[in-house]
Each structure stands twice: as structure tokens, then as C-alpha cells.
Amino acid sequence: MLLYERLAGELRKQIAQGALHAGERLPSIRQLANGHGVSAATAVQACLQLEREGLAVARPRSGYFVRATAPQPPATRPARRSVPGTVSNPALQDVLDMLARSDLLPLHSATPAPALLPQSALTASLARCLRHDASAALDYAPPQGHLALRRQIAQRYAQIGAGVALDEIVITAGAMEAINLALRTVTAPGDVVLVETPTYHGILQTVAALQLKVLEVPNLSGQGIDVVRLEQLLQRNAVRAAVVVPNFNNPLGSLTSDVAKQALLESCARHGTVVIEDDIYGDLAWSGQRPSPLRRWDRHGNVISCGSFSKTLAPGLRVGWLAGNQWTDALVRAKYFSTVGSASLPQLALADYLQRHDQERHLRRLRRMLADNGQRLHEAIARHWPAGTRASEPQGGLSLWLQLPPGGDGRVLFEAALAKRIGTSPGVLFSSRGDYVDCLRLSCGLPWDERLDRALKQLGQLAAAAIR
Ligand SMILES: Cc1ncc(COP(=O)(O)O)c(C=O)c1O
């Protein structure tokens, strides 16, 4: 047996016997080398071996840690809404009002913490734009958006293998406005739209505001959109549009496979359902492998693709976009009637930033941090939360979805946490009619520190008390 294998065996035994606990740091490379009389290279090889076996995880600049036994994924539920209905969920208003506070540890907010974003480079770009051409920065933008930024977005689509023409790109106030304009353009009040369940509450609110009816197709943790069910729903109902988040659904973080994406596109095209793709998390694959947007396989010209800089650069700049396909002219008109155009300064500053900086490098770091945060949240939940708590296995994005053990109530936990100044998102927010009472969403966007560790412990205690 090689030296490193012997050392790995030793550590494996300590983990199995509980001498090293889940989430605990392994001795440092130097300690292992000195303690076992081996070289540092042998100690590294032993740790790498444990990592390959799934027993240890490496954390940037912190060393190796014992991997926690992963909580089970959330249980699959029968589809709840197979007949079109209106969005009726008071939590969409009440809960969001309660979360509009600035004194909370923001575990409710699906955004990366400021420390994970290139704030000083963006500040420099904003200042440069004002210094060099204040007239352009302070003037109206064209309704479709500034060319320099649209060009950057078109280049990005080309890099990821989806052919989007520069002429199709319309700059919007975030992905939220993109989805809103798309829905207003392709639907009329009373039409039926298909959404995922669970899904992002902003989509549900827009659908409600536009007086549309909803049908829900399940999105499953670790699997993505159930396209077999989607086909059944489209066969039985006249559905005008589908608003979907195939790349890292919020709240589950699940990725829909390429095969399923293509099946979804064919089903929708066959049934005359326009696809509104929300690809806001596509750049945040924890594996580092950027999945393709639906647009890549759109043989029928039937997809409106929406994106945003909110999750990768700066949510407060309020810059997103859509690729409008055959609806581009109508969408540009809708944008004009809605806000004339998006603000010039943020658009010009983002174009400046993207020209000067290696965005891919920033994304690599961001994805690594999010994956690491997700892993630590998993470990903290396995250690501190009631036995039987289930957690999604996000493949990307910014959130982790939890299901409390039987009798658990996410709303009770949400309110108890709020009293301790910890923000969480109760599961009921992610359904058109208040399903997922036993669930909760946490953000993976906060870098791990003592305060977060304490909060997760505290939440675990509150979760135990939230079980009837
Ligand atoms: C799936 C999804 N779409 C859209 C948005 C809103 O994005 P934006 O800030 O770009 O409007 C969010 C924000 O959380 C989201 O999770």
C-alpha cells in the first residue's frame, strides 16, 4: 500500500468512528505531514483521495473539511394545479411587505453579497462614463437600448452557442421588466400561461397583475422541468405562453437537461405556446459548465429569451434584456410606451465594464464561492436542523430549497426568524396558491462567516420549534 493510501485510510477510519465530525476541518497539510512522518505531497495526495471518495471537500484558502451526509432532496408532490386558475396567494403581498426591512441578515435575498461583486470596477466605469461623455450619460437612451451594450450581449450569446441577432436585443429594467413586456406583448387578459411549480414569486405577481390564468408544471429537485407533464397539460388546455427558468430554477436550483429542453420546445411549438425563457441564472452553474439557453435549439422562432446583470454584476443598476425574435418590433414599442427607454448611465457603464474586464474570470470566482456557500449550508443543515429536514441539490443559481420534517411550518419559522432579524423566504411565496407551507428558501449569496454560522444554528432551533 502506498504511503498516501495508508494515511487516507487512517483519516477514513477517524471519520467513520466519529473522531472527525461532519463539517470539521481536517488537520492541515503540515500537521498531517509532521504527525505521520510523511512529506507534504503525500499528505496532499491523501486529502485528494478523500475528496475523490466524497468524504472531504476542499475550501479555498481554508483547507479540507469532512463532508456532511447530505440531507435528502425534497419529496416529489402530485401536481396541484391541472386546471387553469387565477393567482390567489395573499403571501405574495404580506410576506414581501414584511421583508422590506434593512436590518435583516439577508438570507431571503437571492443576490450575491456585495463582496462577491466587482463594485470598485463598476464604480470606476460609472465615473468614467460621466467624465468622458456626460451628455450621452444623462440623455435619453434609444428605446431599444444603447448599441455598445447590446453588442456585448449579442457577443455573449455567440460565445455560448446561441445565435441571437443584435437587432433583436432590447435593453430592459432587469429580467423582471423583460418578462413583463414579453407577457404583455404575446398575451391578453384571461389567457392561460404555464409556469413551473415551485417558481419565482415575481413571475407569479406579473401573471396576476396582467390578469392571466395559470397552469403549473412541476419542476423537480435535481431534474428540472417535468416535460412529460408539460406535454399533457398543453394537450388538454389552450396555453398562450410558458414562462420557464430551465437553467437553475428559483428556488430549487435545478437544471433541466438538454434533451428535456428540446422536448419542451417541440411541445410548445406544436401547441402554439410561446416560450418566455428566463435565463437569469444561466451564468451561475456551480460546476463551471455554462448550460445552453433554450434559444440555442429554437427551430421555430418561438422563444423570447430574457436575461439580466442583476445576479452577476449589480442588481441596483436595473439592467436586463430580452432577445425578442419575431416579436422584436412589438417589444420595442412596448418598451417605449412603458418607460421611453432604460436609463443611459447604467447601460453605458456596463458596456464600459464589459469591454475592459474579463467577465469570465469574475464569473469563475463567483460560481466557486456560491458552490462553496451551498455546500456549507448543506452541512450546517445536516448538523443543526431537525432530523428529516430535506434540502434541494442545486446545480447552480443562488438558492437552496428546504422542506421541514412532517408537521413543520415554513411560515412559523419565517416569523420566528424575523423576530431574530434573520430574513428567510417561506415556501408559500413560490406557488400560485400558497402551496409549500412546509418549505423555506435560503440564499447561497452570503459568504460564510461566524455570524452566518450562528444564524444557521439558531434557525435549526427555531425549525425544531416550528414542528407541531
Ligand atoms: C428567476 C428570476 N427571474 C427574475 C428575477 C428578477 O430579476 P431582475 O432583478 O433582473 O429584474 C429574479 C430575481 O430574484 C429571479 O430569481
The ligand as an ORCA input file, in Angstrom:
! r2SCAN-3c Opt
* xyz 0 1
  C     -35.990     33.662    -11.745
  C     -35.861     35.140    -11.582
  N     -36.252     35.948    -12.584
  C     -36.172     37.291    -12.475
  C     -35.699     37.891    -11.325
  C     -35.661     39.403    -11.250
  O     -34.508     39.830    -11.870
  P     -34.132     41.361    -12.142
  O     -33.535     41.903    -10.897
  O     -33.148     41.292    -13.256
  O     -35.368     42.071    -12.536
  C     -35.281     37.093    -10.259
  C     -34.801     37.697     -9.014
  O     -34.688     37.080     -7.990
  C     -35.368     35.689    -10.391
  O     -34.996     34.862     -9.418
*
